[in-house]
Each structure stands twice: as structure tokens, then as C-alpha cells.
Amino acid sequence: MSQISNDTPTLLLVDDDATFRSVLAKALEKRGFSVTTADSVETALPLAQANPPEFAVIDLKMHGASGLVLLQTLHELDPATRIVMLTGYASIATAVEAIKLGATQYLSKPANADEIVAAFGHNASADVPLDSQPVTVDRLEWEHINRVLHEQKGNVSNTARVLNMHRRTLQRKLAKRPT
């Protein structure tokens, strides 16, 4: 973590992948941000409440609560906070939900520091009202699996290899409909 100064913009980086979080924090510090990191929504919430950041980079799917929970809280604390949502499970539904909740931009992983800094300048429009039932992380995973299955032309064995998942586990996941 960097020392906070008055002229350095503050940035909260929340991701449960320790290596990715460390590398991205260093890259963002080199680009002029004072970076505070957390590995979950639960550890990030007290940090954000104590010192609302000017910028935030949040992973969607982490252990514990979804990044959408933190996104909404950050936006409520300070609507001017520029927030980029990162995810390895990109879908149109979650992108729309993230933008509605106050994200500046929604990027698929892997995203580098330059793409993230550029995304802070993006102006999102959230004119569509929020759904009363936000998309679940299980639904995101199911959509991602089905997208990869489609890319593999329905071949379950190839899809399992691409997803680094056992074939039977993939078949069980495909049989279930997300809530």
C-alpha cells in the first residue's frame, strides 16, 4: 500500500487473486494512484467507509459477497467515485447490472493497468431502472460455461478442457439451471 497524499488520487483495488492484485496494484501506483487493496468485499467495506476512494477496481466474483455489493455501496458513499468492474465471467446481463449500480466501465479479465485507467474516463449511462432481482454469480458462471460450450460447438470434452474442469463436473453444472 502506498502513502496517501493530498494530490495523489486514491484507488481501492479488490480482487481475491493475490498475484493479480499485487501486480495490478504496483502498475496502478506507477500510473500515479495511491492504491489500497483488499481480497474480499467484507475486508474492503470498512476501508471504503473509513476513506471513500476516488477510484475503484472491483472483481465481480470473489469468495464471499459479489463485487456488485461493494459497487453499490461505493456508489452510495460517493456517486463521483469512478468504478471499473472486472470479471472473468463476462455477460451482457452483469455488464448492464454493474453500469446500473454505478460502474464507470465493465471489463473482462485479463485487463491491464492501461485499459483500466482508460476505462475510468468512460461515461456510462444508467438510464434503465434497476432490476429487483440482480443477476447471481451462479447465473454468471452458467452463462460463461454455455458461451464456452457454444464456442466449442457443443463438444463437452473440449469445453471441460478449456474451462480446466472435470467432464462430469461440467455435465452436472450444465444440467442445473441457475437461480
N, C-alpha and C positions, 0 to 999 in steps of 0.2 A: 504494500500500500504506500501511496505517496503522501507527502506532507501537503496539507491543504493550504493554499494561499488565496488571497482575495482576488487576484486576477486570473487564476487558473480555473477553468470550468470543471465542476465536479461531475463524476460519472460513476454510476453504480453498475457493476457487471455481475450478473447472476447466472451461473451455469454449474451443473453438477459434475461436469468433466473437468477434473483438476488440471490436466495438462493443457487443454484448450483454454481454460480460464486464465491460467498463468501466462501462456504465450500471448493471448489477446490483450491481457492487462498491460503487459510490457509494451506491446505495439501501440496501444492507445495512449500510454504515458509518453511515448516518443512523439506522438502527434499533439501533445500539449494538454492532455487531460489529467486531472488528479483522480485516480481510479481507486475505488473501494470495491472489494469483491466479496461475494457470498456464494455458498454452494447449494442453497435452497431458498424457497420463498420464506420459510419460517425463520431463517437466520437473516434474511435481507430486510424483512419488515421493520424490526427495531432500528436498523441502520438508517432506513429511509425515513422513518418517523422522527428520528433524532436530528437528521440533517438531510432534508429532501434534496435529491440531486438535480442538477440542471439537465443531465443526460442519463439515459439508462439503456443497457443492453441486457435483454432477458431471454433465457431459453424457455421454450414452451413446455417441454416435457422433462420434468425433474422428479426426483424422489420426493414424496410428499405432495403438497399442493401444486397445481398447474401454474405456469408463469402468467396465465391470464388473471389470476387472483392478484398477483403483485402489480401487474399492469394497471388494473382498475384502481388499486389503492394508490399507486404513484400518481395517477391522473387526478384522483380526488384530492391528494395532498397539494399538488401544484399542476394545474392544467397546462402550464407553459413548459413542463418537462418534455424534452424530446426523447421518445422511447422507440427503440428498434427491437422488434421481437424476432428471435432466431428459432429455427426449428429444423429438425431432420425429418419431420413428418408433415411436409407442406401440403396444404389443401386449400381450396378456394373458401370453404366454409370457415376455417380457422383464420385465414387471412382477413376475411370480412369482419369476423368477430373481433379480432385484435384491433383493427382500424376503428371499429365502433367503440371499443373500450378506451381508445385514446392513443394507440400506437401511431408513431410517425411513419413507420415503414415496417414491412414484414419480409424477412429474408430467409432463404433456405440455406442450411449448412451444407458445405463449409463456406462461410463468408469471411473475408479477410478484413483487416482494420480499415483499409481504404474504402471498401464497399460500405462498411458501417458508417464511417464518417460522412460519406456522400449521402447515405440514407437519412442522416439527421437533417439534411437540407430539404428533404422531400416534404411536400404539403399534402397530407391525406385528407380526404373528405369523409366525414362520418354523418352524412345526412339521413341515412337509413336508421330507423329505430332499432334498439337492441332486442334480441330475442329473449323471451322469458326463460328459455332453456338453452344455455350456452353449450357448445359442442364439447363432448367429453374427450379425454385423452384416449380412451378405448376406441372411440369412433375415429379419431385421427389415425391411430395405428391400423385399424381395419381398412381405412381408405388408402393408406400408404401400401399396405400389403396387396390390396386389389389393383392399385396402379402398377406395381412391380409385376404382378401376375399377368396383367394385360400386356405390359412391355415384353414379357417372356412368352407371349402368345398362348397363355393358358397352361404352360408346362409347369406343374407343381414342383418337380425336382429341381429345375433350373431356378425357379423363384426362391426355393429354400436355400440354394447355394448363394444366390445374390444377396439374400437377407441374412446369411450366416445363421440359419435356423435349421433345426432338425425337421425333416419332412413331415413326420407325424404331428409335431407341434404346429407346423404351418397348417396342416389339414384341420386340426382342431380349431385353430383361430379362424379359418375360413368358414367352418361350419356354424360358428357363433355369429349372431348379429349384434353389433354394439348397441348399447342403450342410448 
